[in-house]
Amino acid sequence: MKEITVLVVDDDQDVLSTLAEILTQLRLHPIPAENGLDALDVLKTRSIDLMITDLMMPRMNGFELILRTRQLNVNIPIAVISGHGEVRNVVNALSQGAYNFITKPFTIREIENIVKRGLRLREFSLGTHRLLEGIRNSTEMSIPSYPHLLPSVGLYIVRECQWRGIEDETFLSNISICIDELLNNALMHGNDLDETKKIFVTMAFDQEKVTVSIEDQGDGFDYKKIVSEFTDNADTLPAQRGLFIVHYLMDEMFFSDKGNKVTMVKYLHPEVTRVLQ
């Protein structure tokens, strides 16, 4: 059976020792840290299943530690230690990502219950992550050629990325920029602002990449001539600025034969080589 490791963070040596003793009695492996900075060092080098932390500590308080921990690993359940009369502190900690709190003085039973709840949450979080890795999900949208709808489409796609655990700001920003460029191309150049024509958007997610296709109802264009200008040693920037931006921000870009549908691909791992067809 895998050893369950609990990071315990408190500047009070008595509290630290008592918690370590209780966790050991519960057949768990405690790792002590006297402040938030020491705790971060542990988080960067050790696999931690659960964390229990005080809120008021020198060098880095518990609130900052919670935020920094969430940046390192969103799956670690965090319980906080509080004294009587610290309602506001507990509420703030819960709003920042803690799942529960322990009030001083505490008993073995209280610690056991808190730990069991935290480990259940961890299994739920990890199970959900593994489930998402095995799912290929796709969404289709059909929208009229109304300019005011385009920002909402871009925001929806970014929110879909975030829901699937994609939090890298550069990744999300690049997706948003390219969606905006392609939607405006479809509206202005493809459908020629004709409100009777529609724009079709398809997005697909799997464990490797995000794929978005945008198709208009226009006549299409000779995309091969345009994309031939997208070379690193070109003397001048190409006229089709939107497609040029998409080419360099995405990993792959494809067109339909007619040229009225463009598909962009962004891999979750940046080492993938860009492809242009």
Protein Blocks (a to p, Z undefined) as FASTA:
>chain_A
ZZdddddddfbfklmmmmmmmmmmnopacdddfbfklmmmmmmmpccfbdcddfbdghia
fklmmmmmmmmomkbccdddddehilmmmmmmmmnopabdcdddddfklmmmmmmmmmmm
mmmmmmmmmmmmmpccdddddddddfklmmmmmmmmmmmmmmnopabfklmmmmmmmmmm
mmmmmmmmmnnopakbccdddddddfkbccdddddfbebjafklmmmmmcfkbfbdcfbl
mlmmmmmmmmbdcddfkopaccddddfbfkbccddZZ
